[in-house]
């Protein structure tokens, strides 16, 4: 691994690393654009956030049904490349690129280039995809996605394995003897974080990846159960489970009044309410084993919807970014 993020557990030693806090970059809806991406990315870095995150959405239905956050989304790697040019310290992550839609060799080149241009700040999140529209439009197969994912990771790591000719022969992917330069800045390439929520996907992350990443629909109240599956699989594979990164996409429902958003039982949802309440929930996530948390404001309908007022969306986004800034 390139970086080790020990889990923050209840009663953990103060010598252990604290959970790292990031922010979702302005890539969806009304607040997405070059000026906002540059300015808010630089602001996040100035305020002490550790990371900026994007996500991928290729197509939506013609009637624009479904979540508004998906209706207008910048390409995740191009957006991060733009952000890299306007920042110098903050890490740059994608959560996630859906691997069935792109050749592993092509993505290896893109990821290596972004790692070089950012000075070794890139984290690569990978998912298996779920949209029938996107599978059809990209010519991707839904068959044996788990087996394909394992080979996909092997191709990436082969191409990032250093100077000298490399080759790969698998059931789904092949790389003839060749070289790929420039190599990534980070030894062995950018950290690979696998998404997924079913037990097989969680176990795959534990066995093969540098970490696991939760999704926007993750039931945060039960995230410890999913983390346990990831870490158990790592341990069974002979890996150090505490060396894995556990990245949580935090869908924030900011409400300065403190009322927050209630679930079906009337309980306040985690990461909703005032800045103080959201900080308390962040600390609780650390106790569950989360090592990296990023507040994704793109899921706020006043920010990430394309029909929101752009000026108001940016103003609200900046307010939340400032309110939730990491504290010493």
CORBEL-V958751 format. One record per backbone hydrogen bond with DSSP energy under -0.5 kcal/mol. CO is the residue of the C=O (numbers start at 1). NH is the residue of the N-H. E is the energy in kcal/mol with one decimal. If there is no record, write none. Layout:
# CORBEL-V958751
co | nh | e
CO | NH | E
CO | NH | E
This chain:
# CORBEL-V958751
co | nh | e
3 | 5 | -0.5
4 | 6 | -0.5
7 | 9 | -0.8
8 | 289 | -0.7
9 | 12 | -2.4
13 | 16 | -1.6
20 | 293 | -2.9
21 | 50 | -3.4
21 | 51 | -0.5
22 | 295 | -2.1
23 | 53 | -1.6
25 | 27 | -1.6
26 | 33 | -0.8
27 | 74 | -2.7
28 | 31 | -0.7
29 | 32 | -1.4
33 | 37 | -2.6
34 | 38 | -2.3
35 | 39 | -2.7
36 | 40 | -2.8
36 | 41 | -0.5
37 | 41 | -1.2
38 | 42 | -2.0
39 | 43 | -2.2
40 | 44 | -2.4
41 | 45 | -1.9
42 | 46 | -2.4
43 | 47 | -2.4
44 | 48 | -0.5
44 | 49 | -2.3
45 | 48 | -1.1
50 | 91 | -2.8
51 | 23 | -2.2
52 | 93 | -3.3
53 | 25 | -2.7
54 | 95 | -3.2
61 | 64 | -2.2
67 | 70 | -1.5
68 | 71 | -1.7
72 | 29 | -2.4
75 | 79 | -2.1
76 | 80 | -1.7
77 | 81 | -2.1
78 | 82 | -2.1
79 | 83 | -2.4
80 | 84 | -2.5
81 | 85 | -1.2
83 | 86 | -1.2
84 | 87 | -0.8
91 | 52 | -2.5
91 | 93 | -0.5
92 | 123 | -2.5
93 | 54 | -2.0
94 | 125 | -1.1
96 | 56 | -0.9
97 | 99 | -0.9
97 | 127 | -2.4
98 | 101 | -1.7
99 | 102 | -1.4
103 | 107 | -2.4
104 | 108 | -2.4
105 | 109 | -1.8
106 | 110 | -2.3
107 | 111 | -3.2
108 | 112 | -2.3
109 | 113 | -2.5
110 | 114 | -2.6
111 | 115 | -2.3
112 | 116 | -2.2
113 | 117 | -2.9
114 | 118 | -1.8
115 | 120 | -3.5
116 | 119 | -1.0
121 | 92 | -3.0
122 | 191 | -0.5
123 | 94 | -1.6
123 | 125 | -0.7
124 | 193 | -2.7
125 | 97 | -2.6
126 | 195 | -2.8
127 | 99 | -2.4
130 | 132 | -0.6
131 | 135 | -2.1
132 | 136 | -2.4
133 | 137 | -2.5
134 | 138 | -1.8
135 | 139 | -0.7
135 | 140 | -1.7
136 | 139 | -0.7
142 | 145 | -0.7
144 | 148 | -2.2
145 | 149 | -2.3
146 | 150 | -1.7
147 | 151 | -1.7
148 | 152 | -2.5
149 | 153 | -2.3
150 | 154 | -1.6
151 | 155 | -2.4
152 | 156 | -2.2
153 | 157 | -2.4
154 | 158 | -2.0
155 | 159 | -2.5
156 | 160 | -1.3
158 | 161 | -1.4
166 | 178 | -2.3
168 | 175 | -3.0
173 | 170 | -1.7
175 | 168 | -2.4
178 | 166 | -2.9
186 | 189 | -2.6
191 | 124 | -2.5
191 | 193 | -0.6
192 | 210 | -2.7
192 | 211 | -0.7
193 | 126 | -2.9
194 | 213 | -2.1
198 | 201 | -0.6
198 | 202 | -2.3
199 | 203 | -2.6
200 | 204 | -2.0
201 | 205 | -1.9
202 | 206 | -1.8
203 | 207 | -2.2
204 | 208 | -2.5
204 | 209 | -0.6
205 | 209 | -1.5
210 | 245 | -2.2
211 | 194 | -2.3
212 | 247 | -3.1
215 | 218 | -1.4
218 | 220 | -1.4
219 | 222 | -2.4
220 | 223 | -1.9
222 | 225 | -1.1
222 | 226 | -0.9
223 | 227 | -2.5
224 | 228 | -2.1
225 | 229 | -1.4
226 | 230 | -1.9
227 | 231 | -2.6
228 | 232 | -2.5
229 | 233 | -2.0
230 | 234 | -1.9
231 | 235 | -2.4
232 | 236 | -2.3
233 | 237 | -1.5
234 | 239 | -2.9
235 | 238 | -1.6
239 | 241 | -0.8
240 | 243 | -1.6
241 | 244 | -1.1
245 | 212 | -2.2
245 | 247 | -0.6
246 | 291 | -2.0
246 | 292 | -2.2
247 | 214 | -2.7
247 | 249 | -0.5
248 | 250 | -0.8
248 | 294 | -2.4
249 | 251 | -0.9
250 | 252 | -0.9
250 | 296 | -2.9
253 | 273 | -2.4
255 | 258 | -2.6
261 | 269 | -3.8
263 | 266 | -2.0
267 | 263 | -2.8
269 | 272 | -1.2
271 | 253 | -2.4
273 | 255 | -2.8
274 | 278 | -2.5
275 | 279 | -2.4
276 | 280 | -2.0
277 | 281 | -2.1
278 | 282 | -2.2
279 | 283 | -2.3
280 | 284 | -2.0
281 | 285 | -2.3
282 | 286 | -1.8
283 | 287 | -1.6
284 | 288 | -1.1
285 | 290 | -2.1
286 | 289 | -1.0
287 | 10 | -0.7
290 | 8 | -0.6
291 | 20 | -2.7
292 | 248 | -3.1
293 | 22 | -3.0
294 | 250 | -3.3
294 | 296 | -0.7
295 | 24 | -3.0
295 | 297 | -0.9
296 | 252 | -0.8
296 | 299 | -0.8
297 | 300 | -1.9
299 | 301 | -0.6
300 | 303 | -2.5
300 | 304 | -3.2
301 | 305 | -0.5
303 | 31 | -1.3
305 | 30 | -1.5
305 | 308 | -1.4
309 | 313 | -2.7
310 | 314 | -2.3
311 | 315 | -2.2
312 | 316 | -2.6
313 | 317 | -2.6
314 | 318 | -2.7
315 | 319 | -2.1
316 | 320 | -2.4
317 | 321 | -2.5
318 | 322 | -2.4
319 | 323 | -2.4
320 | 324 | -2.4
322 | 325 | -0.9
